[in-house]
Amino acid sequence: MKKLIQKINKNAILRNVILALCIFIIFMFSLSFLLNIFTRHNKHIKVPIFEGLSFTEASAIAKSKSLVLEINDSVHVKGIAGGTILDQHPESDREVKAGRHIFLTVNSYNKNMVKVPYVTGYSLRQAKNNLKIAGLGISKLIYRDDIATNNVLEQQYKGAVITKSSDLLIELGSEVTLIVGKSKSDSYCIIPNVLGLTLAEAKSRLWESGLNIGGTKFDSDVDSKFVSRAKVFSQHPIGGIKESLGGVISLELTLDPERVQSGQKTARRELNAIIKEQQEEQDQLDSSNK
């Protein structure tokens, strides 16, 4: 070993190469160490539930978790205190690194007013989408005989007809009545299965199919602050069967994922039983016609 060291010391080129290699190894080790510190390598934090809290309350929790809150949207929901957090992204229980920004939607203190878009003459799907973009919904679909099915013939707000020149401003989140056409040869639809969807998602699917939302019932575990997170676990009539356009679908919602899964299994059994019964009736009819 001593001879090797003496040999290296006598060879200036070899000595410099080894020195450069040692410096490079030390540099890479230091860089890796510093990156682990600054990026908090392998250290993750579960995102707390901020929904339902005031921004002040959420900020204190976020600070203790080394998270950064950022408000990126605000809406006005009746019955909920201004400043209450309505939605968050990423959602709670997601694992993130310290320093991550959590984007919030909060309930505004003032009513937000929006202009009602003119959707008469549009298809029901287009009308629904335009209203959604404006932050509005559908209170009721009223069908009238017409040559074209699901063509919007008229729109109303609180009984008053909305025209192209109305320039009507209403509160964000309000709902508009649509008068929709229905041909005699196309007056039915298949009810979509909305189990497992949020209320907003379920409404969108049902409206698009030409159906109205009837009674909406929430489990006792659903606080008004967490309505947006509740999922449909029961619908009546069930999805997959035929219904007249303009029919009414009742919904029940919960925050319990097990109840949602149980509701989905029950609905599948009910639908299979209905299909089996219809098939038996068809077989009997075919037999009697022979």
N, C-alpha and C positions, 0 to 999 in steps of 0.2 A: 504493500500500500504506500509506504514511504517513497519507494522508487518511482511509483506511478505518479505521485504528487510532484516529485522533483522533475519528472519527464514533462508533465503538463506545464510546470512553471517555466521550463526552458523553451517550450514551444509557444510563442506568443499567439499564433493563430488558433491553436487548439484551446489555449487558455481563454481567449475572447469568446470562442464559440460556446464553451461550457458556461462561462459567466452570463452570456446572453440567454442561454437556455434556462439557467437558474432564475434570472430576472423575469423571464416570460412565465415560468411556472408560478412564481410568487404573485405576479400581476393577475394571472387567471384565477388563482385562489382568492385573492383579495376582491376581485370583481364579482365572483360568485357569492362571496360572503355578503358583500354590500347589497347585491340584488336581492338576496334572500331577506335582508332586513327591510329594504324599501318596498318590496312587493309582498312582504309577509307571506313568504312561500309556505304553502300547505296549511295556512291559517285561515279558516273560513268562519263566517258569522251567520247564524240563522236570522233572516229578516223578521223582525217582530211584527205583530199585527198593529198597524197604525190606523186602520179603518175604524171609524167611530170615535176617535180621539180628537181633541182640539189640536191645532197646530202647535200650540205652546207645550202641551203634554207630550206630543210626539217628538218635538225637538229635544226635550230633556232625555227621552229614551234613546233617540238616535245618537246624541252626543256620547252617552255612556257606552254605546256599541261601536263608536267610531264610524258612524254612517252619516251621510249628508242628505238632507231633505231638500227637495226642489219642487215647487208648485208649478205645474205645467198646464193646468186647466182649472176652471171653476164653473160650476153650474148652480142653479138655485132649485133646491128640492123643498117643497112645502113640508112643514112639520119637523124639520131638522134645523138645529141651531147653526147660525152662520159661523164659518170657520171650521166646521166639522169635516174631517177627512172622509171622503166617500169611496175613493179607490186608490190603489197604490200599484206601482210597478218598479221592481219585481214584486210578486205576491209574497205574503207571509210564508215563513218556513223555508223559503229558498235560501240556499247557501251562497254567500257572496264574500268577497274580500273586504277588509276594512277600507274605508274611504269611498266605498261605492255610493253613487248618487241614487236615491230613491225618489221616483217621480210621483207626485200626488195630484189627485183631483179633489178639490175642496168645495164645500157648499158656500156659495157667495152670500154676503149679507144683504145684497140688493137683488131685486127681481131683474132677470135679464129678459129683455123684450126682443123678439125677432119678427121679421116680416114673413107672412104666410106665403109660400111659393104657390104660384098658379099652376095646378096640375090637371085641370079639366082638359080632356082630350088625350091624356096620356094613358098608357096601360097601367093596370093596378100595380104591377111591379115597379115601374118607373116612378109612379106617384108616391108609392111607399118609400122608395129610396130618396126621392127629392125632399120629402117631409122629414125623413131621418137625418139627412144632411143639415137641414135647418134646425134640428133639435126638437122636432115635433113628432107626434104619433097620430094614430087613427082611433077615434072614439067608437066609431061604428061603420060597418059596411052595409049599405041598403041597396038591394038589387032590384032593378027594374027590367022589364022585357025590352030587348034591343037586338039588333042584328049581330052585334059583336059582343062576345063575352069578355068580362074584365076590362072593359074600356070605361074610364071615368067620365061620367056624364055631367056631374056637378059636384061642387064641394061647398060645405057649409061650416060655419062656426057659431055655435049656440043658436042654431036655427036660421041665421042670416046667410044668404047666398054670397059666396066670394067670387067676384069677377076679376078680370085681368087688370082692371084699373083700381081695385079696392085699396091696395097699399096698406093692408091691415097688419098692425103690430099686436102680437099676443105674447103672453109669458112663455118663456122657454120651457119645454116639457108638456105644453098643452096638446090637446088632441083635436083633430078635425074629422068631421063626418064626410064620408065619400058616398055619392050615389053612383052605382056601378051597373053597367049593362050585363044582361044575361040572355043568351039565345035559348030557344026552346030545346034545341038539340044538344046543348052543352050547359046543363044547369047543375051538374054534380061535380064533386072533387073527392079525392082520397085524402082523408085526414092524416097529416104528417105526425110522426112520432116525435114529441118534443120532450120526452123524459130525459133528465140529465142536463137540460138547458137552463140558463138563467131566464128570468121573466122577460127581459128585453129580447133575448134570442128567441124565446118561444113565441112572443107576440109577433115578431118579424116573420117567422116561418108561417104562422097561422094566417096573418093578414095576406101574405103573398099567395096563399092557397085559396083566398076568398072566404075566410072564416073569421068570426068574431070571437072575442075573449069574453067569457061570461064571468061567473064568480071566481075570485082569486083568493085562496085561503093559505095563510102561512102557519107553519107549526109554531108552537109556543116558544121554541128555541130561537126563533128569528126575531131579533131586536130590529126596530125600525132603522137603525144605523147600518145594519148589515143586509138589508133587503136585496141589494144588488148582487150579493154573493150566493143567495139561496138558489137551489136547483129544483126543477119540477120532478116530483116523485109519483104524481098521479094526475091523469087527465081523463076527462069524461066528455064525450065518448073517447075510446082508446084510438090510437093511431093505426092506420092500415085498413080502415073500413070506409065505405062510401058515405058521403054526407052532402046535403043540399048546399049550394053556394049561399053564404050568409048565415050558415048554421053557427051555433054557439058552442064553444068548448070551455069547460070549467077546468081550472088548474089548482093543484095543491103543491106547495113548495116547502123545502126544509134545508137545513144546513148539515144534516146527518147523511154522509155518503152511503152508509149501510142501508138507510131507508130508501135512498134513490135506487140502489142496486136491487133491493127487494121489490120495489115498484116496477122496475123494468122486467124482472122475472115474472111477476104477476101479470103484467100486460101481455107478455109473450104467450103465456098459458091461455089467457082470455082470447087473444087473437087466433091462436091455433084451434081452440074450441069452436069459435065462430066459423072459421074456414072449414072445419070438419063438418059442422052442421049444415053449412051451405052446400057442401059437396054431396052430402047424403040426400038433401032435398033435390038437388039437380039429378042425382042418380035415380031417385024415385020418379021424378018427372020424365026422364028419358025412358024408363021402363014402361010407364003408363002410355007413352006415345008410340011404343012399338006395336 
